[in-house]
Amino acid sequence: MIVTATELANESKSILDRVVQGGEVVEVQRHGKTVAVIQPRVGATRSELLRLLRGRGFQAADSEELKAAMDGAAETVGYAGCD
């Protein structure tokens, strides 16, 4: 979806709802040129992931093992959900 900066200013709630709920990607244009792209957030932070896993019986020892694995991945690829 393409919107103007003015449309974004006037309709930000409905536009952001379309991004969050519908997964749409929005190009924001000013004077016919794209100046920004708004897209759904991808992935989860470490704390979000641990909260989800704990709700499914994940134990503290499992959390430490996951933290170590995520730290190793972050060192290798530069980012792996580190908070």
MODELLER restraints for C-alpha pairs under 7 A, 6 or more apart:
rsr = mdl.restraints
at = mdl.atoms
rsr.add(forms.Gaussian(group=physical.xy_distance, feature=features.Distance(at['CA:1:A'], at['CA:25:A']), mean=6.33, stdev=0.5))
rsr.add(forms.Gaussian(group=physical.xy_distance, feature=features.Distance(at['CA:1:A'], at['CA:26:A']), mean=4.88, stdev=0.5))
rsr.add(forms.Gaussian(group=physical.xy_distance, feature=features.Distance(at['CA:1:A'], at['CA:27:A']), mean=6.26, stdev=0.5))
rsr.add(forms.Gaussian(group=physical.xy_distance, feature=features.Distance(at['CA:2:A'], at['CA:26:A']), mean=5.64, stdev=0.5))
rsr.add(forms.Gaussian(group=physical.xy_distance, feature=features.Distance(at['CA:2:A'], at['CA:27:A']), mean=4.71, stdev=0.5))
rsr.add(forms.Gaussian(group=physical.xy_distance, feature=features.Distance(at['CA:2:A'], at['CA:28:A']), mean=6.05, stdev=0.5))
rsr.add(forms.Gaussian(group=physical.xy_distance, feature=features.Distance(at['CA:3:A'], at['CA:27:A']), mean=6.21, stdev=0.5))
rsr.add(forms.Gaussian(group=physical.xy_distance, feature=features.Distance(at['CA:3:A'], at['CA:28:A']), mean=5.12, stdev=0.5))
rsr.add(forms.Gaussian(group=physical.xy_distance, feature=features.Distance(at['CA:3:A'], at['CA:29:A']), mean=6.15, stdev=0.5))
rsr.add(forms.Gaussian(group=physical.xy_distance, feature=features.Distance(at['CA:4:A'], at['CA:28:A']), mean=5.44, stdev=0.5))
rsr.add(forms.Gaussian(group=physical.xy_distance, feature=features.Distance(at['CA:4:A'], at['CA:29:A']), mean=4.70, stdev=0.5))
rsr.add(forms.Gaussian(group=physical.xy_distance, feature=features.Distance(at['CA:4:A'], at['CA:30:A']), mean=5.91, stdev=0.5))
rsr.add(forms.Gaussian(group=physical.xy_distance, feature=features.Distance(at['CA:5:A'], at['CA:28:A']), mean=5.83, stdev=0.5))
rsr.add(forms.Gaussian(group=physical.xy_distance, feature=features.Distance(at['CA:5:A'], at['CA:29:A']), mean=5.83, stdev=0.5))
rsr.add(forms.Gaussian(group=physical.xy_distance, feature=features.Distance(at['CA:5:A'], at['CA:30:A']), mean=5.73, stdev=0.5))
rsr.add(forms.Gaussian(group=physical.xy_distance, feature=features.Distance(at['CA:8:A'], at['CA:15:A']), mean=6.99, stdev=0.5))
rsr.add(forms.Gaussian(group=physical.xy_distance, feature=features.Distance(at['CA:18:A'], at['CA:24:A']), mean=5.97, stdev=0.5))
rsr.add(forms.Gaussian(group=physical.xy_distance, feature=features.Distance(at['CA:19:A'], at['CA:25:A']), mean=6.18, stdev=0.5))
rsr.add(forms.Gaussian(group=physical.xy_distance, feature=features.Distance(at['CA:19:A'], at['CA:39:A']), mean=6.17, stdev=0.5))
rsr.add(forms.Gaussian(group=physical.xy_distance, feature=features.Distance(at['CA:19:A'], at['CA:40:A']), mean=5.71, stdev=0.5))
rsr.add(forms.Gaussian(group=physical.xy_distance, feature=features.Distance(at['CA:20:A'], at['CA:40:A']), mean=5.83, stdev=0.5))
rsr.add(forms.Gaussian(group=physical.xy_distance, feature=features.Distance(at['CA:23:A'], at['CA:40:A']), mean=5.79, stdev=0.5))
rsr.add(forms.Gaussian(group=physical.xy_distance, feature=features.Distance(at['CA:24:A'], at['CA:39:A']), mean=6.59, stdev=0.5))
rsr.add(forms.Gaussian(group=physical.xy_distance, feature=features.Distance(at['CA:25:A'], at['CA:38:A']), mean=5.79, stdev=0.5))
rsr.add(forms.Gaussian(group=physical.xy_distance, feature=features.Distance(at['CA:25:A'], at['CA:39:A']), mean=4.55, stdev=0.5))
rsr.add(forms.Gaussian(group=physical.xy_distance, feature=features.Distance(at['CA:26:A'], at['CA:37:A']), mean=5.60, stdev=0.5))
rsr.add(forms.Gaussian(group=physical.xy_distance, feature=features.Distance(at['CA:26:A'], at['CA:38:A']), mean=5.04, stdev=0.5))
rsr.add(forms.Gaussian(group=physical.xy_distance, feature=features.Distance(at['CA:26:A'], at['CA:39:A']), mean=6.38, stdev=0.5))
rsr.add(forms.Gaussian(group=physical.xy_distance, feature=features.Distance(at['CA:27:A'], at['CA:34:A']), mean=6.21, stdev=0.5))
rsr.add(forms.Gaussian(group=physical.xy_distance, feature=features.Distance(at['CA:27:A'], at['CA:36:A']), mean=5.96, stdev=0.5))
rsr.add(forms.Gaussian(group=physical.xy_distance, feature=features.Distance(at['CA:27:A'], at['CA:37:A']), mean=4.55, stdev=0.5))
rsr.add(forms.Gaussian(group=physical.xy_distance, feature=features.Distance(at['CA:27:A'], at['CA:38:A']), mean=6.47, stdev=0.5))
rsr.add(forms.Gaussian(group=physical.xy_distance, feature=features.Distance(at['CA:28:A'], at['CA:34:A']), mean=5.59, stdev=0.5))
rsr.add(forms.Gaussian(group=physical.xy_distance, feature=features.Distance(at['CA:28:A'], at['CA:35:A']), mean=5.87, stdev=0.5))
rsr.add(forms.Gaussian(group=physical.xy_distance, feature=features.Distance(at['CA:28:A'], at['CA:36:A']), mean=5.14, stdev=0.5))
rsr.add(forms.Gaussian(group=physical.xy_distance, feature=features.Distance(at['CA:28:A'], at['CA:37:A']), mean=6.01, stdev=0.5))
rsr.add(forms.Gaussian(group=physical.xy_distance, feature=features.Distance(at['CA:29:A'], at['CA:35:A']), mean=5.51, stdev=0.5))
rsr.add(forms.Gaussian(group=physical.xy_distance, feature=features.Distance(at['CA:44:A'], at['CA:81:A']), mean=6.45, stdev=0.5))
rsr.add(forms.Gaussian(group=physical.xy_distance, feature=features.Distance(at['CA:45:A'], at['CA:81:A']), mean=4.61, stdev=0.5))
rsr.add(forms.Gaussian(group=physical.xy_distance, feature=features.Distance(at['CA:45:A'], at['CA:82:A']), mean=6.39, stdev=0.5))
rsr.add(forms.Gaussian(group=physical.xy_distance, feature=features.Distance(at['CA:45:A'], at['CA:83:A']), mean=6.43, stdev=0.5))
rsr.add(forms.Gaussian(group=physical.xy_distance, feature=features.Distance(at['CA:46:A'], at['CA:81:A']), mean=5.23, stdev=0.5))
rsr.add(forms.Gaussian(group=physical.xy_distance, feature=features.Distance(at['CA:46:A'], at['CA:82:A']), mean=5.71, stdev=0.5))
rsr.add(forms.Gaussian(group=physical.xy_distance, feature=features.Distance(at['CA:46:A'], at['CA:83:A']), mean=6.24, stdev=0.5))
rsr.add(forms.Gaussian(group=physical.xy_distance, feature=features.Distance(at['CA:50:A'], at['CA:63:A']), mean=6.93, stdev=0.5))
rsr.add(forms.Gaussian(group=physical.xy_distance, feature=features.Distance(at['CA:70:A'], at['CA:80:A']), mean=5.94, stdev=0.5))
rsr.add(forms.Gaussian(group=physical.xy_distance, feature=features.Distance(at['CA:73:A'], at['CA:80:A']), mean=6.00, stdev=0.5))
rsr.add(forms.Gaussian(group=physical.xy_distance, feature=features.Distance(at['CA:74:A'], at['CA:80:A']), mean=4.83, stdev=0.5))
